């Protein structure tokens, strides 16, 4: 079966990354017969603007994620969300606690939704069965002798 993905690259011991449109993403979910999840990259911090602390993470999340396409346009009902954190390398000390880091991402998204709504309501968090489950992947990188997020 050819899905039509481009830039297919093995990652880690059992993963693969690829590029494509939403149809290719849906085909990968349909034809991928594995327990692994298919995740869509919705934002990535460029190396020129590293995320070094919770303030950077909050601002990056709020500025980089198009909230209306993820959580709605601020009109009508609210979707629930959850945020989990995965680390693939050493990150700055302030970001090394998964729960705190996830709360920072959640707070940025909730504040963005509040700003869209006339009533100031916010999405609820549902860690068991959220409408929008998110995973924040912090990779870290080496610049000179320092590790950055």
C-alpha positions as CSV (number, residue, x, y, z in Angstrom):
1,X,0.0,0.0,0.0
2,X,1.4,3.4,-0.9
3,X,0.2,6.2,1.3
4,X,1.9,9.1,-0.6
5,X,3.9,10.3,2.4
6,X,7.1,12.2,1.7
7,X,10.3,12.7,3.7
8,X,9.9,9.3,5.4
9,X,12.6,8.9,8.0
10,X,13.0,6.2,10.7
11,X,13.2,7.6,14.2
12,X,14.4,5.8,17.3
13,X,14.0,2.1,17.4
14,X,10.4,1.7,16.3
15,X,9.2,5.0,14.9
16,X,9.0,6.9,11.6
17,X,8.4,10.5,10.7
18,X,6.9,11.6,7.5
19,X,5.3,14.6,5.8
20,X,2.0,14.8,4.0
21,X,-1.5,16.3,4.1
22,X,-4.4,15.4,6.4
23,X,-5.5,12.6,4.0
24,X,-2.1,10.9,4.2
25,X,-2.3,11.3,8.0
26,X,-5.8,9.6,8.1
27,X,-4.5,6.8,5.7
28,X,-1.6,6.2,8.1
29,X,-4.0,5.7,11.0
30,X,-6.2,3.4,8.9
31,X,-3.5,1.2,7.5
32,X,-1.0,1.3,10.4
33,X,-1.7,-1.9,12.3
34,X,0.3,-1.3,15.4
35,X,-0.2,-0.2,19.0
36,X,1.8,3.0,18.3
37,X,0.0,6.3,18.0
38,X,0.1,8.6,15.0
39,X,0.9,12.1,16.2
40,X,0.7,15.3,14.1
41,X,3.3,18.0,14.6
42,X,1.4,21.3,15.2
43,X,4.3,23.5,16.2
44,X,8.1,23.4,16.5
45,X,10.5,25.9,18.0
46,X,13.2,27.1,15.6
47,X,16.8,26.7,16.8
48,X,17.1,30.5,16.6
49,X,14.5,31.0,19.4
50,X,15.1,28.2,21.9
51,X,12.6,27.5,24.7
52,X,14.7,27.9,27.9
53,X,12.1,28.3,30.7
54,X,8.4,28.1,31.4
55,X,7.9,31.7,30.3
56,X,9.5,30.9,26.9
57,X,7.3,27.8,26.6
58,X,4.1,29.7,27.5
59,X,4.8,32.4,24.9
60,X,5.9,29.9,22.3
61,X,2.8,27.8,22.7
62,X,0.5,30.8,22.7
63,X,2.1,32.4,19.6
64,X,2.8,29.2,17.6
65,X,-0.4,27.1,17.9
66,X,-3.3,28.3,15.9
67,X,-5.9,27.9,18.7
68,X,-9.0,28.2,16.5
69,X,-8.0,25.2,14.3
70,X,-7.1,23.2,17.4
71,X,-9.8,24.1,20.0
72,X,-12.4,26.0,18.0
73,X,-13.0,29.6,17.1
74,X,-14.3,30.7,20.5
75,X,-18.0,30.5,19.4
76,X,-20.2,27.7,20.6
77,X,-19.3,24.8,22.9
78,X,-15.9,24.2,24.4
79,X,-13.8,21.1,23.8
80,X,-11.9,19.3,26.6
81,X,-8.1,19.0,26.4
82,X,-5.2,17.2,28.0
83,X,-1.5,17.6,27.8
84,X,1.2,15.0,28.4
85,X,4.9,15.5,28.2
86,X,7.7,13.4,26.6
87,X,11.4,14.2,26.9
88,X,13.9,12.9,24.4
89,X,17.0,14.7,25.8
90,X,18.1,16.8,28.7
91,X,16.1,20.1,28.9
92,X,16.6,23.2,31.1
93,X,16.0,22.5,34.8
94,X,12.8,24.6,34.9
95,X,11.2,22.4,32.2
96,X,12.3,19.0,33.5
97,X,9.1,18.3,35.6
98,X,6.6,16.8,33.2
99,X,3.4,17.8,35.1
100,X,4.5,21.4,35.4
101,X,5.6,21.6,31.8
102,X,2.2,20.2,30.7
103,X,0.4,22.7,32.8
104,X,2.4,25.5,31.2
105,X,1.3,24.4,27.7
106,X,-2.3,23.9,28.9
107,X,-2.4,27.4,30.5
108,X,-1.2,29.0,27.3
109,X,-3.9,27.3,25.3
110,X,-6.6,28.0,27.8
111,X,-5.7,31.7,27.9
112,X,-5.7,31.9,24.1
113,X,-9.3,30.4,24.1
114,X,-10.4,32.8,26.8
115,X,-9.2,35.7,24.6
116,X,-11.3,34.4,21.7
117,X,-14.5,34.2,23.7
118,X,-16.8,37.0,24.7
119,X,-17.9,35.2,27.9
120,X,-14.3,34.4,29.0
121,X,-15.1,30.7,29.4
122,X,-12.2,28.2,29.1
123,X,-11.9,24.6,28.0
124,X,-11.9,21.9,30.7
125,X,-9.2,19.4,31.3
126,X,-10.1,15.7,30.9
127,X,-7.1,13.5,31.4
128,X,-9.1,10.3,30.8
129,X,-11.1,11.1,27.6
130,X,-10.3,14.5,26.2
131,X,-11.5,15.8,22.9
132,X,-8.1,17.2,22.1
133,X,-5.3,15.0,23.6
134,X,-1.9,16.8,23.2
135,X,1.7,15.6,23.7
136,X,4.4,18.2,24.3
137,X,7.7,16.7,23.1
138,X,10.8,18.5,24.5
139,X,13.9,17.5,22.6
140,X,16.6,19.7,23.9
141,X,19.7,20.4,21.8
142,X,23.4,21.1,22.3
143,X,24.9,24.6,21.6
144,X,28.5,24.8,22.6
145,X,28.5,23.2,26.0
146,X,25.0,24.1,27.0
147,X,21.8,22.2,26.7
148,X,18.8,24.1,25.5
149,X,15.1,23.2,25.2
